[in-house]
Amino acid sequence: MPGLNGRRVAVIAGVRTPFAKAGTVLKDARAVDLARYAARELLERTNLDGHEVDEVIFGQVVPSALVPNVGREVSLLPQFPKEIPAYSLNRACASANQAISAGQDQIALGNADVIIAGGAEALSDIPILASRRLADILVEASKAKSLGGRIKTFAKIRPRDLVPVAPAIAEPSTGESMGQSAEKMAKENHISRDAQDRWALRSHQLAAQGTADGRLTAEIVPWLPTRPGATTVRQDNGIRTDTSLEQMAKLKPVFDRRYGTVTAANSSPLTDGASAVLLMSEEKARALGYEPLTYIRSYAVAAVDPGWQLLQAPIFAVPTALERAGIQWKDLGLIELHEAFASQVLSNLQGFAAKGWDINEDIINVMGGSIAIGHPFGATGGRIVITLSNEMRRRDVQFGLISVCAQGGMGFAMVLERR
Amino acid sequence: MATIAAPARTAPAVTWGIADGIATVVLDLKSQPVNVISRAVKDEFLACFAALAGDPSVKAVTFFSGKADNFIAGADIEEFLTLSSAAEAERLSADGQDMLDRVARFPKPIAVGIHGACLGGGFEFALACHYRVATDHPKTQIGLPEVQLGILPGAGGCQRLPRLVGARAALDMILAGKTERAARAFRLGMVDELVPPAILADITLAAAKRMAGGWRPKRKRPGGVVGFLLDGNPLGRRLVYRSARKQVLERTGGHYPAPLAALEAVEYGLRHGLQEGLRREAQLFGQLAVTDVSRKLVQIFFATNQLKKDPGVAHAPPPVRVERLGIIGSGFMGSGIAGTAVAQADVDVRMKDADLTRVGQGILAARAILDDRLKRRRITKFEYARLIALLSGGDTYAGFGRAELTIEAVFEELGVKQQVLREVEAVLPSTGVFASNTSTIPITRIAEAAHSPERVIGMHFFSPVAKMPLVEVIPGARTEPQTVSTAVAFGRRMGKTVIVVKDSPGFWVNRILAPYPNEVGHLLAEGASIEDIDSMAVRFGFPVGPVTLLDEVGLDVAVKVAEVMQGAYGDHIVPAPGAGVAALVKAGRLGRKSGRGFYIYKGGKKRGVDDSVYGLLGVHPNGGPRPAEILQRLVLGIVNEAARALGEGVAHSARDGDIGAIFGFGFPPFRGGPLRYADDLGAERVVSDLEHLAERHGVRFAPSEALQEHARQGTKFYG
């Protein structure tokens, strides 16, 4: 069926780097390196001529001060003409989803035919900031007119000023960290430790299965060493094939040591990685001879008060996306639900169930989710679109849903269709 | 350069306009792609300067090239070929000096704006001017490459450069015939200012105006205290001369007179003053210009230039422009081709190998070529970042669907190469060319596996690819002309000299080279020592002797190649009796790569002959043949085979054949190549020498039909 608003937009293909726990095998790479790698390999896999691309859009949540517009650095790959405009955006953990929906908008409106959208995050390479006082002193010193003046300014520096500041994963409006929010949701929604651990175990088991049978690795472009002695990274390194409920049960809660239930095992890890998705108008895909994986049927974004349940906005985004798609929950054949925390996943599902929707776990996260695969904030959305599109093709499923919770109390939902 | 005032007076090459008291002179040889200084240009120059000298409204002069990316490429080398005596050449040099002397003494200051190549006579002209501004563009290359043609900078370059930058820096440039990027030329003091191209005209003009007002640039002696100690006094300079001479002798083996003559010109001038120096420089130029060495080097220069324009095949359609290169096999050759293609041809390279770890290593090896360029500041770190993004690879043929050209460098075995061809042909675009990098397998045989044999060709690269300047392109029986022109054009974009040769065992280079290492076995069996064999060859001018060559190639590879050659040409490439090199391979000696071959290698360095080799081979060094005979057998073997192969049409011409020998395995350039060498000796003499050798050593020395024919007719390879 035609797009509900403007031209119909096809997901042609997508790839991602392996997702690696921060500080491990991808620690030498910057987000821009990962993003460029994914985009270039996407061109290789699709044999797409870089000249066909009209725009590049990338998401990144913790940008580098040195490369603030990672999207532009992607579009300046030598495989592209230099004249492709590009931008980067931040919708927290739904950033790559936002990049993809922004690309969809531009194509639907007729402003573009071919867009590469994706995201990248290198949590091994987060910006470490100087203290505000040190920054002020350095700025003042740079304005000093004489060497003496400069030295006098520098003399104001105190040892405590030299302590660097790392960005925290906390809400600026409430001061509540992601983990504390997950903890709060577990308590308020009565999600048990055992239920969370089971969901996490399920995530690892299904991801391990997807890796072993090649369904999950099909979307991965191996990362080749960038210096002698480094290893080739072929798959995600956070997926555990050997874990068990007993082992998980041993872990101490991180955010509430006394009454808490959220542990390292039932949360998504800090991760490095990038994803890139090729979007085209239906006509362009036909003209270039590409067979689309899926089409974007609708999307919706919602937000809630961050002081309420920070990661519960998907329960508002999803109904809107379904309504815009003109379909119902029961029409869905596959669902990809972002897993920031098991408590969040189960809270989201509880919210859906409360609408009278039947929760069929057999079609949810069939190759695991972010808890096992990893969660490079800016890149995850692209990963989910690729995973879902590939699996919709394999199973020949007509409708698939994406649901992603994000910092700031936001939720993102998208409906894909196969034909 | 659009900002340069339009000339007010039209003349063929030199034009000028006057505005605001400043004359702007522009050189633009309309009929040529680059500016060169010929007699005709000199005359125009002189007329121009005479007019400007007499024009009271002109207070100062600026000078530019009218070419987009070229200043002056040098003197017109065609003119050298017409020189018949040293006296005539000396006069040519003195004329040039005279003209530049007038420039230097010109009553009004001259500022030059340099953008693009500023070489040889072009730079000597700039040196005679009073102020030099150069653009910071990569195309702006400055230097005095004359010694590469066996001559020296004969228009005052040997005098003015050392006075400007000091003896050390000047000798460093002149004796090696180096060219430098503008940034380094500026650091050395060769130019006064370095500016972006957009403001070259303005800044040059401003300098001319300042000089018109009486201002003169203050130049301090470069190099600080060390500069003073070495360059600033006669004693220090003597040390500089001595070490320069030593370096030259090491580098040239005494085969090339030009660097030593240039050294003398510099030294003489600094000792006896500018005028005496110029006189000596012209004399030495005259002597060099008519030497055999210079003639040969000029011939090679012209042959290489001709080859740059030769499409390699008659009536060839224009080549397909390669934007994306596929490479299959990421080993030493594959990665060398990949890195060189990226560095030189700026092309998107996709590598494929069966195993990702190998691909990763291949990409890193290719990248090492770029690392090296970055380290030597040939590219900036931004160019480097862009170039390494052109290198990628995987264990599938992903990305090959857009490769206009794919080069395979997999294991040297027909079945493997055919398998790879079948696989990749399925994904290549319908116009994609498949090139096989092979040294021994017939292209026509490989192409038998192809659906489109018309787009299968051989491209034989030499190792190490980044350094070796030659590529042999080998059309198979059914290869179509556009495939040839595409391979030739791409080889050239990789910075290589390309010769198109016939699809026959060993192609050109390995075939004519075959007798050289083959003779080693015979010589050793007759009691020659390894050192004697190698040293005779090096004395003749080969970069390495045949024994060292075997070690470098790898003894296992050499055995394989020798088998192919003996199989194909058994009647005249006859192996020595006994197990020969194969015995060394069996003993685990593979040459340099295994640390042991004929020689011992430690820490990457050759550490002398391993005497136990003689035992393994069952031979005893006891003097063996006379040195002169060793040399004769090594050289005439090559000459004879080259003549035979040329007679069979393996190379298109003697020119291609000689260039192949010089660039492919280092046949001494100053001897012009094996065919030119035969011409110099005379076919009759070569035939009679070979006949004598054949009498004593067997049929392998029987003179080839081609040589006998020339001997009978009294003709030459170069008609």
Interface residues (C-beta under 8 A of the other chain):
Chain A: R36 R40 E41 L43 E44 R45 N47 D49 L77 P78 Q79 V221 P222 L224 P225 T226 R227 P228 T232 R234
Chain B: D348 R350 L356 T357 V359 G360 I363 L364 R386 L387 A389 L390 S392 G393 G394 D395 A398 G399 G401 R402
